[in-house]
Amino acid sequence: MKKLLLTGFEPFLDFPINPTEKIVHALDGKAVGDYEIMGHLLPVDFNLAPKEIAEEVMAKKPDAVISLGLAAGRTAITPERIAINCQDGEPDNSGVAPEDKLIEENGPDGYFSTLPIRRMVNRLKEAGYPSAMSNSAGTYLCNNVMYSVLHLLKSANIEVPAGFVHIPASHELAAASKKGMASWSDSDLLEAITLIIKELD
């Protein structure tokens, strides 16, 4: 059976819950389609997150990599099309707040996802789940991790599908938050990510 590295993030900023954490824990060690899931929770840390996921990739040698992130406010599951060589934004959980900083000094401006994102979106829509491709992963940790993984794979000449998927808030997070936001049930989020995984070759 093939191996899939599935990553999520811990809570961050004003969000006391990160629904990607629950998904990663729920799927860790499970078989989905042709893949055995290896779940890993990443820190919301500009310095540590790229190093941790690189170590996981090199140690576990997965046949695919899908990273999940929270996009509170979005209403749909949104696979990301591209990651850019820039880190910027609010402070991470260590208080680091880079401004217009390159992720890789000599890296390209961007990397396109190598996941079958069009098929993933279509699969979700067919199942009745709102989904769309996103053309901006932002400049925070989600973009940072997506770019770092794709750069690592390219530099090491490792050809495995990899990319990033943003998910909306869960009902639990929306209820705990002081801000109003669209939300999905945990069961729908889990089922949607399961369907996405099944679209991997």
Disulfide bonds with the S-S distance in Angstrom:
none
